Amino acid sequence: MGIRHIFVYGTLKRGMGNHERFCGDALTIEPAVTTGRLYHLPYGFPAMFDAPDGQVFGEVITFPDIRETLKRMDFLEGYRPSGTSHYDRVSKKVTILSKRKIVSAWIYIYPDSRLEDVRRVGALVRDGQWNSFSSRRNIVTA
């Protein structure tokens, strides 16, 4: 498996509710950005859509065993390679901000088929930073 990084932008980021359980064995965690559109969902977590005209800020994480980590995260995100999935797992280019270095990373995104539903119930996170958006709205994520 060639891709060694996972990009996270919501409850898997440091300080958020799912970080310790799913990312506690991280080797590196670095602030990063990629293209996309981010929505806050009323269920207390974000949904990212692949879009060339927006930015999503998050963290790029490396792990000692990427295969085992992906199994855990696939379960959390409801990703099933051979069936209906809650999120899709795709590879995208992300920029590590401190190094201005571009790397490929796995990212969990919402399927485009769900965009209209998300627009109806969710809120666009205009600055692409879900942590600051959710804290402004007093949303509890743990």
N, C-alpha and C positions, 0 to 999 in steps of 0.2 A: 504494500500500500504506500504510494508515493506521498500523499498529503499528510503532513505531520501536525498541522495546526487546526484548531477549532475556534471560530469566531462566535462570541456570545454577546448579547445586547440587552438581556432582560434579567430574569430571576437567577441566571447562572453566573452573573457578574459578582465580583468581590463585594461582600457586605449584603448580598441579597439572599433570599430565602432558600434557594437550591444550591448555592455555591459550595458550601462545605460538603454536603452529601455527594455531589456529583463531580466536584472539581478540587476536592481536598488534597488529591495527590498530584496537583499541577507542578510541573517543573519550572515553567515561566508563565507570567501573565503580563501582557503589555497593552497599553491603550492603542486602539486602532480604529480605522474608519473604512467603510466600503460604500458602494452605491446601493441605493434602495430607498424604500419608503416604509416608515414605521408608524404603526397605529397602536394606541392603547385600547385594550379590550375591557369590557365591563367585568370580566372574570378575574381581573387582577394580574394579567400578564400581557406582553406585547405580541404583535404579529408583524413580521417583516415581509414585504413584497419586493421582488427583484424589479428594480426600476433604474434606468440610467440617469435620471434627472434629480435624484435626491441623495442624501447622505445619511448613513446610520453609523453612530459611534458606539463602540463597545470595547471588547478586549479579545486579543488573540492569545490563546492558551496552548501550551504544549504539555504532553503527558508522557509518562514512562512507557505506557502500552496503549497506543492509539486505538487498536482494535477492541480492547476491553472497554475503553472509555466510550467508544462509539456504540457498543452494545448497550451500555447503561443509558447513554443520552438518547439513543433511538427509542428505548422504552419510555423514557420520560416524555419525549416529544411526540410520541405516537407515530413514529416513522416505521412503515412496513414496506420494504422494497418490492414485495410481490402482492400488494394489496392496497386497500384504501388507507390513506395516512392523514393524520391531523396536520402535521408539518411534512414538507419534503426536505430531504438533505441534499444539498448541491455544493459544488465547489465554486468558489469565487475568488477573485483577487481582492486582497485587503492591504491597506497601507499601515504599517507599524509607525505610529506617529513620531516617536522619539528618534527613530533611525531613518525615517522617510524611505523605508524599505518595503517593497511590494512582495507579498508571499501569497501562495494559494492556501485556502482554508476551507474546511467544511463549515457550512452554515445551514441552520434550519430556517426555512422560509415557508410562508403560507402559500398554498397553490393559488394561481391566478383565478381559478374558478370561484374562489371565495371572496374576491375583492369587493363585489357589490354588497354582499352581506356584511362585511367588515366596515365598509363605509357607512352603512345604515346604523350599526350598533356601536362602532368604535369612534375614537377621536384621533385625528392625525397628529402625530408628534412632529411638529414643524421643524424643530431644530435637530431631530434625529437622536436625541439623548433621552432615553426612556427613564433613567433614574431620576433626572431632574424633573421630568414631566410628572412622574408618579408621586414624587415628594411634594410638588406644588399642589397636587390634588388630594394630598393626605391619604394616599392609598397604601394599605398595609400589604406587603408581599410575603411575609413569613408566616 
